Amino acid sequence: MSSDSDSLHRFVFEHSRVRGELVRLDTTWQTVLERHSYPQAVKQPLGEALVSVLLLTATLKLEGSLILQAQGEGPIRTLVAQATHKGTVRGLARWEGDIPAGDLQDLFGNGRLTLTIDAKHRDRYQGIVPLQGAGIGAALEGYFASSEQLPSRFWLAVNDKRAAGMMLQRLPGDTDDQDDWNRAVILADTVQSHELLQQDAPNLLRRLFHEEDIRLFEPEPVAFRCNCSRTRIADNLRALGSEEIDDLIAEQGVIDVTCEFCNRGYRFDAVDARGLFTGVVNATAPLAQH
């Protein structure tokens, strides 16, 4: 396994206001694919979303998570990717029927892209834009152009074994560095999908920006992690209300809940159900059997 496997690389253009990140997902991507049998047309935007949310999280100086959600009324109904400041990521997609090849409009219909920042000691921030473009990267470029006024470009690639991507951002500052940004984007636009998927970070950056002064930082590990827990599931059940919980117990005897991100199952019997509304949750109860 190469040093680039399941890793994030940050880099900066010295003497200019341009920064970038590279992400490659191997085991992480395979772990996500093992959870559900995704059609090929769903794998592409899901892989792009996982890579993108890690690229974006790397730009945030805060403790918490970033959630990317694409929703529409087309064949793909919902796509969610969540990454944390610790380099963990999870994601899933829900779809119905056959999935045609095409752009985001073909896959999601009239949809929207939502970015949510959930950070410690800060109010939750959420930005929403129409879901448009050839892929998730194009939609995010539109988001930053309209919502953040922070020029950002994405290059993403996905296959059955790996998902990878690169992002460039122009940082706020003087306007006299427009040429630096334009040159960086023109050079980055020469990247091929197979290079993103196969070349390691030093060689890729050398190929793209061999005449630029680039500083590449040490790689940071990334991994699939799901933050579901019995306590979190209990909170979700509690939100349904005691009457509905009582009805479910009366009908089924137990309540089985499966986390869609990781397929971990949680079982609540009648005693557990009563504990939801008395403040007593058995955090060590056995998992549901599937």
C-alpha positions as CSV (number, residue, x, y, z in Angstrom):
1,M,0.0,0.0,0.0
2,S,1.5,3.4,-1.0
3,S,2.0,6.3,1.3
4,D,-0.8,8.1,-0.6
5,S,-3.4,5.5,0.2
6,D,-6.3,7.0,2.3
7,S,-4.5,10.3,2.8
8,L,-4.9,14.0,2.4
9,H,-2.0,16.3,1.3
10,R,-2.1,20.1,1.7
11,F,0.1,22.3,-0.5
12,V,0.6,26.0,-1.0
13,F,2.0,28.1,-3.8
14,E,4.7,30.1,-2.3
15,H,4.5,33.9,-2.8
16,S,0.9,33.8,-3.9
17,R,-2.6,33.4,-2.4
18,V,-3.3,30.0,-3.8
19,R,-3.6,26.8,-1.7
20,G,-4.6,23.3,-2.6
21,E,-5.4,19.8,-1.3
22,L,-5.1,16.3,-2.7
23,V,-7.1,13.4,-1.4
24,R,-7.0,9.7,-2.3
25,L,-9.3,7.1,-0.8
26,D,-8.7,3.4,-1.1
27,T,-9.8,1.3,1.9
28,T,-12.1,4.1,2.9
29,W,-13.9,4.0,-0.5
30,Q,-14.1,0.2,-0.5
31,T,-15.6,0.3,3.0
32,V,-18.3,2.7,1.9
33,L,-19.1,0.5,-1.2
34,E,-19.4,-2.6,1.0
35,R,-22.3,-1.2,3.0
36,H,-24.7,-1.1,0.0
37,S,-24.8,-2.5,-3.5
38,Y,-24.6,0.8,-5.4
39,P,-25.3,1.0,-9.2
40,Q,-22.3,2.3,-11.2
41,A,-24.1,5.6,-11.9
42,V,-24.5,6.2,-8.1
43,K,-20.9,5.4,-7.3
44,Q,-19.6,8.3,-9.3
45,P,-21.3,11.2,-7.5
46,L,-20.9,9.4,-4.1
47,G,-17.2,9.0,-4.6
48,E,-16.9,12.6,-5.7
49,A,-18.9,13.8,-2.6
50,L,-16.7,11.8,-0.2
51,V,-13.5,13.2,-1.7
52,S,-14.9,16.8,-1.9
53,V,-16.1,16.9,1.7
54,L,-12.6,15.9,2.9
55,L,-11.0,18.5,0.7
56,L,-13.3,21.1,2.1
57,T,-12.9,20.1,5.7
58,A,-9.2,20.5,5.3
59,T,-9.7,24.2,4.7
60,L,-11.7,24.7,8.0
61,K,-9.8,25.7,11.2
62,L,-12.4,24.3,13.6
63,E,-13.4,21.3,15.5
64,G,-16.5,19.7,14.1
65,S,-17.9,18.3,10.9
66,L,-18.8,19.3,7.4
67,I,-21.8,17.7,5.8
68,L,-22.5,17.8,2.0
69,Q,-26.0,16.8,1.0
70,A,-27.5,16.6,-2.5
71,Q,-31.2,16.1,-2.8
72,G,-33.6,15.9,-5.7
73,E,-36.7,14.2,-7.1
74,G,-34.8,12.3,-9.8
75,P,-33.5,8.7,-9.7
76,I,-31.0,9.6,-7.0
77,R,-33.1,11.0,-4.1
78,T,-30.4,11.8,-1.5
79,L,-26.6,11.7,-1.3
80,V,-24.8,12.5,2.0
81,A,-21.1,12.8,2.8
82,Q,-19.8,13.9,6.2
83,A,-16.2,14.5,7.2
84,T,-14.7,15.7,10.5
85,H,-11.6,17.7,11.4
86,K,-10.0,14.4,12.5
87,G,-9.9,13.1,8.9
88,T,-12.8,10.7,9.3
89,V,-15.5,10.4,6.6
90,R,-18.8,8.5,5.9
91,G,-21.4,8.6,3.2
92,L,-24.4,7.1,1.6
93,A,-26.9,7.5,-1.3
94,R,-30.5,6.5,-1.7
95,W,-31.9,5.9,-5.2
96,E,-35.0,4.4,-7.0
97,G,-35.2,2.5,-10.2
98,D,-32.7,2.6,-13.1
99,I,-30.1,5.3,-13.0
100,P,-29.3,7.0,-16.3
101,A,-25.9,8.2,-17.2
102,G,-25.6,12.0,-17.4
103,D,-25.1,15.2,-15.4
104,L,-26.5,16.1,-12.0
105,Q,-29.9,17.2,-13.6
106,D,-30.2,13.7,-15.1
107,L,-29.3,12.0,-11.8
108,F,-31.2,14.2,-9.3
109,G,-33.7,16.1,-11.3
110,N,-34.4,19.6,-9.9
111,G,-32.3,19.4,-6.8
112,R,-30.3,21.4,-4.3
113,L,-26.9,21.2,-2.8
114,T,-26.5,21.9,1.0
115,L,-23.3,22.4,2.9
116,T,-23.6,22.4,6.7
117,I,-20.8,23.3,9.1
118,D,-21.4,21.8,12.6
119,A,-18.6,23.1,14.8
120,K,-17.9,23.3,18.5
121,H,-18.7,26.7,20.1
122,R,-20.2,28.1,16.9
123,D,-23.6,28.4,15.5
124,R,-24.5,25.9,12.9
125,Y,-23.9,27.3,9.4
126,Q,-25.8,26.1,6.3
127,G,-25.6,27.2,2.7
128,I,-27.9,26.0,-0.1
129,V,-27.6,26.4,-3.9
130,P,-29.3,24.7,-6.9
131,L,-27.7,21.3,-7.8
132,Q,-26.3,22.0,-11.2
133,G,-23.4,21.0,-13.3
134,A,-21.7,17.9,-14.8
135,G,-20.8,16.6,-11.4
136,I,-20.3,17.3,-7.7
137,G,-17.2,19.3,-8.3
138,A,-19.0,21.7,-10.8
139,A,-21.8,22.1,-8.3
140,L,-19.4,23.1,-5.5
141,E,-17.6,25.5,-7.8
142,G,-21.0,27.2,-8.4
143,Y,-21.6,27.2,-4.6
144,F,-18.4,29.0,-3.8
145,A,-18.9,31.4,-6.7
146,S,-22.4,32.4,-5.5
147,S,-22.2,32.0,-1.7
148,E,-18.7,32.4,-0.6
149,Q,-17.1,34.7,-3.2
150,L,-14.0,32.4,-2.7
151,P,-12.8,31.1,-6.1
152,S,-12.5,27.3,-5.8
153,R,-11.8,24.6,-8.4
154,F,-12.2,20.8,-8.1
155,W,-10.8,17.9,-10.2
156,L,-12.3,14.6,-9.1
157,A,-11.9,11.0,-10.3
158,V,-13.6,7.8,-9.3
159,N,-13.4,4.1,-10.2
160,D,-14.4,0.9,-8.5
161,K,-11.1,0.7,-6.5
162,R,-10.3,4.3,-5.7
163,A,-11.7,7.8,-5.4
164,A,-9.4,10.8,-5.6
165,G,-9.4,14.6,-6.1
166,M,-7.6,17.9,-6.0
167,M,-8.9,21.3,-5.0
168,L,-7.4,24.8,-5.5
169,Q,-8.6,27.9,-3.7
170,R,-7.7,31.5,-4.1
171,L,-7.4,33.1,-0.7
172,P,-8.8,36.6,0.0
173,G,-6.4,39.4,-0.4
174,D,-5.0,41.9,-2.9
175,T,-6.4,41.7,-6.4
176,D,-3.0,41.9,-8.1
177,D,-2.5,38.1,-7.8
178,Q,-5.2,37.3,-10.3
179,D,-2.5,36.1,-12.8
180,D,-1.2,33.7,-10.2
181,W,-4.6,32.2,-9.7
182,N,-5.3,32.0,-13.5
183,R,-2.0,30.3,-14.2
184,A,-2.5,27.7,-11.4
185,V,-5.9,26.8,-12.7
186,I,-4.7,26.6,-16.3
187,L,-2.0,24.2,-15.3
188,A,-4.3,22.1,-13.1
189,D,-6.8,21.8,-15.9
190,T,-4.3,19.6,-17.7
191,V,-4.7,16.8,-15.1
192,Q,-6.1,13.5,-16.3
193,S,-8.4,11.3,-14.3
194,H,-5.9,8.4,-14.4
195,E,-3.2,10.7,-12.9
196,L,-5.4,11.6,-10.0
197,L,-6.1,8.0,-9.4
198,Q,-2.6,6.6,-9.9
199,Q,0.2,9.2,-9.4
200,D,1.4,10.0,-5.9
201,A,1.2,13.6,-4.7
202,P,4.8,14.7,-5.2
203,N,5.0,13.4,-8.8
204,L,1.5,14.7,-9.6
205,L,2.3,18.2,-8.4
206,R,5.7,18.1,-10.1
207,R,4.0,17.2,-13.4
208,L,1.3,19.9,-13.1
209,F,3.3,22.7,-11.6
210,H,7.0,22.0,-12.3
211,E,7.7,25.7,-12.9
212,E,5.9,26.9,-9.7
213,D,7.3,27.1,-6.2
214,I,5.1,24.6,-4.3
215,R,5.4,23.6,-0.7
216,L,3.9,20.1,0.0
217,F,3.1,19.3,3.6
218,E,3.3,15.8,5.2
219,P,0.3,13.6,4.4
220,E,-2.5,13.2,6.9
221,P,-4.4,9.9,7.2
222,V,-8.1,9.7,6.5
223,A,-10.5,6.8,7.3
224,F,-14.1,5.7,7.3
225,R,-15.7,6.2,10.7
226,C,-19.3,6.2,11.7
227,N,-20.3,8.2,14.7
228,C,-23.6,6.4,15.3
229,S,-24.2,5.2,18.9
230,R,-27.0,3.8,21.0
231,T,-27.3,7.2,22.6
232,R,-27.7,8.9,19.3
233,I,-30.3,6.4,18.1
234,A,-32.2,6.8,21.4
235,D,-32.3,10.6,20.8
236,N,-33.8,10.0,17.3
237,L,-36.4,7.6,18.7
238,R,-37.3,10.0,21.5
239,A,-38.0,12.6,18.9
240,L,-40.9,10.4,17.6
241,G,-42.8,10.8,20.9
242,S,-43.9,8.3,23.5
243,E,-47.2,7.5,21.8
244,E,-45.5,6.4,18.5
245,I,-42.9,4.4,20.4
246,D,-45.5,2.6,22.4
247,D,-47.4,1.7,19.2
248,L,-44.2,0.3,17.7
249,I,-43.5,-1.8,20.7
250,A,-47.1,-3.1,20.9
251,E,-47.0,-4.0,17.2
252,Q,-43.5,-5.5,16.9
253,G,-42.4,-6.3,20.5
254,V,-39.0,-4.6,19.8
255,I,-37.7,-1.7,17.8
256,D,-34.7,-2.5,15.5
257,V,-32.9,0.4,14.0
258,T,-30.0,0.0,11.4
259,C,-27.6,2.8,10.8
260,E,-27.6,3.4,7.0
261,F,-24.0,4.6,7.0
262,C,-22.4,1.5,8.6
263,N,-25.2,-1.1,8.8
264,R,-24.7,-1.4,12.6
265,G,-28.0,-2.5,14.2
266,Y,-29.5,-1.4,17.5
267,R,-32.4,-3.1,19.3
268,F,-34.7,-1.5,21.8
269,D,-37.1,-3.8,23.8
270,A,-40.0,-2.7,25.9
271,V,-37.8,-1.9,28.9
272,D,-35.5,0.1,26.7
273,A,-38.4,2.0,25.1
274,R,-39.7,3.0,28.6
275,G,-36.2,4.2,29.4
276,L,-36.2,6.6,26.4
277,F,-38.6,8.9,28.3
278,T,-37.3,8.4,31.9
279,G,-33.7,9.3,31.1
280,V,-32.4,5.8,31.4
281,V,-30.8,4.4,28.2
282,N,-28.9,1.1,28.3
283,A,-25.7,2.0,26.4
284,T,-24.4,-1.6,26.6
285,A,-27.4,-3.4,25.3
286,P,-26.7,-6.1,22.6
287,L,-26.8,-5.1,19.0
288,A,-29.7,-6.1,16.8
289,Q,-29.1,-9.3,14.8
290,H,-29.4,-9.2,11.0
